[in-house]
Amino acid sequence: MTLLTTWPESGPETVLRRTAEPAEIAAALAPIGVRYEQWPLRPGVAADAEPAAVLAAYRAEIATLTAEEGFVTVDAVSLHPSDDPAWPDKATAAREKFLAEHTHEDDDEVRFFVAGSGVFYLHAGGEVHAVLCEEGDLLGVPRGTTHWFDMGTRPSFTALRFFHEEDGWIGTFTGDDIALRFPDFDTLTAGRAERGAA
């Protein structure tokens, strides 16, 4: 279930907003310039489909968004649990890359979840918005917005990434430890962050 939880930046003791309604999520994020929408899922695209198959399945949506926003690069990335002995280390390294608060100075961060889930934490206007995105969700975070991303201890997702710059993902880390003070992916998805919900 897609879910938006908002707290004051001081900490998660008080929940300012908690909603799973797509229209409410979009309305709550619009004032900070964040784009949220849902796309219909294409049948027959396996969660672990090859990147070329994912890109082909969503060709029309990619073309429309690229024309609207001027993206120059689009790719498909995925990470799913595996029996490969190297998988736990790969998953940990992938998760840790995005866990600290950062910004992107030269590009927006636009992701569409084809399968699986992840949480974007948006730190703006004195608040922290945790957006649990699942398959069908598109989130666009404007350049300069402080945020972090958590895919959990057992990452499982496939996503399309849209870039204005050919260099791809480049993060500028703030050095703030704010991400350590808020419920992580595993806590949110387990429903343990509901105390004080409004």
C-alpha positions in Angstrom: 0.0 0.0 0.0 1.4 3.4 -1.0 1.6 5.6 2.1 2.6 9.1 3.0 3.6 9.9 6.6 4.6 13.4 7.6 6.4 14.4 10.8 8.0 17.6 12.1 11.7 17.7 11.3 12.4 17.6 15.1 11.4 13.9 15.2 8.8 11.2 14.6 7.1 11.5 18.0 4.2 13.4 16.4 2.6 12.3 13.1 1.2 15.3 11.2 -0.3 13.4 8.3 -0.8 9.8 7.4 -2.7 8.9 4.2 -2.8 6.2 1.6 -5.1 8.2 -0.7 -3.3 9.0 -3.9 -5.1 12.4 -4.4 -4.2 13.4 -0.8 -0.6 12.3 -1.3 -0.3 14.4 -4.5 -1.9 17.4 -2.9 0.3 17.2 0.2 3.5 17.0 -1.8 2.7 19.6 -4.5 3.5 22.6 -2.3 7.1 21.4 -2.0 7.3 20.9 -5.8 7.2 17.1 -5.6 5.4 15.3 -8.4 3.4 12.2 -7.4 1.2 10.2 -9.7 0.2 6.7 -10.6 0.7 5.0 -13.9 -1.2 1.9 -15.0 0.9 -1.3 -14.7 1.7 -3.1 -17.9 0.6 -6.8 -17.8 3.2 -9.4 -18.5 6.2 -7.5 -17.1 7.8 -9.8 -14.5 9.2 -8.2 -11.3 12.7 -9.4 -12.4 12.3 -8.6 -16.1 15.4 -7.5 -18.0 15.9 -3.7 -18.4 15.2 -3.8 -22.1 11.8 -5.5 -21.5 10.8 -3.0 -18.9 11.8 0.0 -21.1 9.9 -1.5 -24.0 6.7 -2.2 -21.9 6.6 1.5 -20.8 7.7 3.0 -24.1 4.7 5.3 -24.4 4.8 6.7 -20.9 8.6 7.2 -21.1 8.1 9.1 -24.4 5.4 11.3 -23.0 7.3 12.2 -19.8 10.6 12.7 -21.7 8.9 15.1 -24.1 7.3 17.0 -21.2 10.4 17.2 -19.0 13.3 17.1 -21.4 15.0 14.0 -20.0 18.0 12.8 -21.9 18.5 9.4 -20.2 16.1 6.8 -19.0 17.1 3.4 -17.5 15.6 0.5 -15.6 17.2 -0.8 -12.4 16.3 -3.6 -10.2 17.4 -5.4 -7.1 15.6 -8.5 -5.8 16.5 -11.2 -3.2 18.7 -13.9 -4.6 20.3 -17.2 -3.6 23.6 -15.8 -4.8 26.1 -15.8 -1.8 27.2 -12.3 -2.8 23.6 -10.9 -2.7 23.5 -9.8 1.0 26.7 -7.7 0.6 25.4 -6.3 -2.7 22.0 -5.4 -1.1 23.7 -3.8 1.9 26.0 -1.7 -0.3 23.1 -0.6 -2.5 21.0 0.4 0.4 23.8 2.3 2.2 24.5 4.4 -0.9 21.2 6.4 -0.5 20.5 6.3 3.3 22.1 9.6 4.2 20.4 12.9 3.5 21.6 14.4 0.2 20.5 16.7 -2.6 21.0 16.7 -6.4 22.2 20.1 -7.6 22.0 19.4 -11.3 19.1 17.1 -11.7 15.7 16.1 -10.5 15.2 12.6 -9.1 12.3 11.0 -10.9 11.5 7.3 -10.3 8.6 5.0 -11.5 8.2 1.8 -9.5 7.5 -1.1 -11.9 7.6 -3.6 -9.1 8.4 -3.8 -5.4 8.8 -0.8 -3.1 11.0 1.8 -1.5 10.7 4.9 0.8 11.6 8.4 -0.2 12.1 10.8 2.7 11.7 14.4 1.7 13.0 17.0 4.1 11.4 20.4 3.3 9.6 23.2 4.9 10.4 22.1 8.5 8.9 18.6 7.9 9.9 15.2 6.8 7.6 13.4 4.4 8.1 9.6 4.1 6.6 8.4 0.8 6.3 4.6 0.7 6.2 4.0 -3.1 5.0 0.8 -4.6 4.4 -0.6 -8.1 2.6 2.0 -10.2 3.9 5.0 -8.3 5.9 7.8 -9.9 7.7 10.3 -7.7 9.6 13.4 -9.0 11.8 15.1 -6.5 13.0 18.6 -7.6 16.8 19.3 -7.7 18.0 20.9 -4.5 15.4 19.1 -2.3 17.1 17.4 0.7 16.1 13.8 0.9 17.2 10.2 1.4 16.0 6.8 0.1 15.6 3.5 1.9 15.0 0.2 0.1 15.1 -1.9 3.3 17.3 -4.7 4.5 15.9 -7.1 1.8 15.6 -4.8 -1.2 13.0 -5.9 -3.8 12.2 -3.4 -6.6 12.3 -2.6 -10.2 12.2 1.1 -11.2 12.6 3.4 -14.2 15.0 6.3 -13.6 14.8 9.6 -15.6 17.7 11.9 -15.9 18.3 15.4 -17.4 22.0 14.8 -17.2 23.9 12.0 -18.9 26.1 11.5 -15.8 23.2 9.9 -14.0 22.9 9.8 -10.2 25.2 12.3 -8.5 24.4 13.1 -4.8 25.7 15.9 -2.6 25.5 14.8 1.0 24.5 17.3 3.7 26.4 15.6 6.5 23.2 15.8 8.7 22.3 12.6 10.6 18.6 13.3 10.4 17.9 10.0 8.6 18.9 8.1 11.7 16.1 9.8 13.7 13.2 8.6 11.6 11.6 5.1 11.1 13.3 3.2 8.4 11.8 1.2 5.5 11.5 -2.0 7.5 9.7 -0.2 10.4 7.3 1.7 8.1 6.3 -1.4 6.2 5.9 -3.4 9.4 3.4 -0.8 10.6 5.3 0.0 13.7 5.4 3.8 13.0 1.7 4.4 13.6 1.8 5.7 17.1 0.3 9.2 17.3 -1.3 8.9 13.8 -3.6 11.8 13.1 
